[in-house]
Amino acid sequence: MPIIQSVERALQILNLFDEHRSELKITEISSELGLNKSTVHSLLKTLQKYQYIEQNRDTGKYRLGLKLFERGNTVINSLDIQAIAKKHLQELSVKTGHTLHLVVLSGQEGVYIDKVQGTSATIVYSRIGKRVPLHSTGVGKALLAFKAEAELNEILKNYRYIKQTENTIANEAAFRRELRKVKQQGYAVDQEENEPGVVCIAVPVWDYKDEVIAAISLSMPAPRAKTELPDMIVHLKELGRNVSRQMGNQA
């Protein structure tokens, strides 16, 4: 496939700008790309016409234009977490035989927005659209552990720590300790805290703003967790990273 040189050169100019070099002189661009100033000037004027480049009137230097911001937002807004995560959930479920969930935060609860049923065991408590507690689930912990203190305080205001099983966290102090642990290790575990006989691990999904927008969990029968948990944590953390990258996260 032939490369259109002028288009390639225009893109090379755009790629020169970053957080360390927000503005550049035409001589700097010319030197960096090995092009003469007249060629660079023509390319800049074309980019400027369509608002991909703008010129600082005070310094004469060039910088990226707002059109790139507009186009970037168009891409971000077109990202569909459910559609992006689906393939990854299916692949890991086939690989492990376990059930995978995708959950988002809604007020003081999580909401299942997708589920891929595993072959190893039927997880009956979950269904798409169902709301789940935050304190007794891996996804709830993963959704909250990375929140700013002020936002976390608001979410936990008047929160009810209803006992789901004998293992359920019973108060805010214990829950906050658990969230600090989740933040440190990068994943959450529900040790039969929401459903007897079921262990869940969960990881956050990050977006382009470095904010947690969802959580993904893997559920398994408690007896299998005794031997499989370490490997499943590795698999799920990798899945979380892959989905986060597709959501625009660069970490």
NUSE-785756 format. One line per 2 residues: their letters; for each residue y, z, x of C-alpha. Coordinates in steps of 0.5 Angstrom, whole numbers, plus 500, padded with zeros to 3 digits. Layout:
a	Y,Z,X; ...
// end
This chain:
mp	500,500,500; 507,498,503
ii	512,503,505; 519,502,502
qs	523,503,508; 530,505,505
ve	526,510,500; 522,513,506
ra	529,514,510; 532,517,504
lq	527,522,503; 527,524,510
il	534,526,509; 533,530,503
nl	527,534,507; 532,535,513
fd	535,541,509; 532,548,508
eh	534,555,508; 536,555,515
rs	540,548,514; 544,548,508
el	549,543,510; 549,538,516
ki	554,533,519; 552,525,518
te	552,525,526; 546,531,526
is	542,527,520; 543,521,525
se	541,524,531; 535,528,527
lg	532,521,524; 534,516,530
ln	538,512,525; 545,509,527
ks	551,512,523; 552,506,518
tv	545,506,516; 545,514,514
hs	552,513,511; 550,508,506
ll	544,512,505; 548,518,503
kt	553,515,499; 547,512,495
lq	544,519,494; 551,522,493
ky	552,517,487; 546,519,483
qy	547,527,485; 542,528,490
ie	547,529,495; 554,532,495
qn	559,533,500; 563,539,502
rd	570,537,501; 572,542,506
tg	568,541,512; 565,534,510
ky	558,536,511; 553,534,506
rl	548,538,502; 543,538,497
gl	546,536,490; 544,539,483
kl	540,533,481; 534,536,485
fe	535,543,481; 535,539,475
rg	529,535,477; 525,541,480
nt	526,545,473; 523,539,469
vi	517,540,473; 517,547,473
ns	517,547,465; 512,542,465
ld	507,547,468; 502,549,463
iq	498,556,465; 493,555,461
ai	491,548,462; 492,549,470
ak	487,555,470; 482,552,465
kh	478,548,471; 478,554,475
lq	476,558,470; 470,554,468
el	468,552,476; 468,560,477
sv	464,561,471; 459,556,473
kt	458,558,480; 457,566,478
gh	455,566,471; 460,571,469
tl	465,570,464; 473,569,466
hl	479,571,462; 486,568,462
vv	491,574,459; 499,574,459
ls	503,580,457; 506,581,451
gq	510,587,450; 505,593,451
eg	499,589,451; 496,583,454
vy	494,577,450; 487,573,451
id	490,566,452; 483,563,454
kv	476,565,455; 470,561,459
qg	464,565,457; 459,566,462
ts	451,565,462; 449,572,465
at	451,576,459; 455,575,452
iv	462,579,453; 463,580,445
ys	470,584,446; 474,579,448
ri	476,572,444; 482,568,445
gk	488,571,441; 486,578,441
rv	490,584,444; 488,588,449
pl	491,595,452; 494,595,459
hs	491,602,462; 484,601,461
tg	483,593,463; 483,590,469
vg	488,584,467; 493,590,464
ka	493,593,471; 494,586,474
ll	500,584,470; 504,591,471
af	502,593,478; 507,588,481
ka	513,589,476; 520,592,479
ea	520,600,477; 526,599,472
el	521,594,468; 515,598,469
ne	519,604,466; 521,600,460
il	514,598,458; 511,604,459
kn	516,608,455; 512,611,449
yr	506,608,451; 499,611,448
yi	494,612,453; 488,611,448
kq	481,613,450; 477,607,450
te	471,610,454; 469,616,458
nt	472,612,464; 479,610,461
ia	485,613,464; 488,618,460
ne	496,619,462; 502,616,465
aa	501,619,472; 494,617,473
fr	496,610,471; 502,609,476
re	497,612,481; 492,606,479
lr	498,601,479; 500,603,486
kv	493,602,489; 492,595,485
kq	499,593,488; 496,595,495
qg	489,591,495; 492,585,491
ya	487,586,485; 485,591,479
vd	478,593,477; 476,596,470
qe	470,600,472; 467,601,464
en	474,603,462; 475,599,456
ep	468,597,454; 461,601,456
gv	457,597,461; 462,592,463
vc	466,592,469; 472,587,470
ia	476,585,476; 483,582,475
vp	488,578,480; 495,576,478
vw	498,569,477; 504,568,481
dy	510,563,479; 515,559,483
kd	520,565,482; 514,570,485
ev	513,573,479; 507,575,475
ia	506,571,469; 499,572,468
ai	492,575,470; 485,572,471
sl	479,577,470; 472,576,471
sm	467,580,467; 460,582,469
pa	455,587,467; 455,594,470
pr	448,594,473; 450,587,477
ak	457,589,479; 453,594,484
te	451,589,488; 456,583,486
lp	463,586,486; 465,585,493
dm	463,577,493; 466,577,486
iv	473,580,489; 473,574,494
hl	472,569,489; 477,571,484
ke	482,572,489; 481,565,492
lg	482,563,484; 488,567,483
rn	491,564,489; 489,557,487
vs	492,557,480; 499,561,483
rq	500,555,488; 499,550,482
mg	504,554,478; 509,553,484
nq	508,559,488; 509,558,496
a	507,565,498
// end
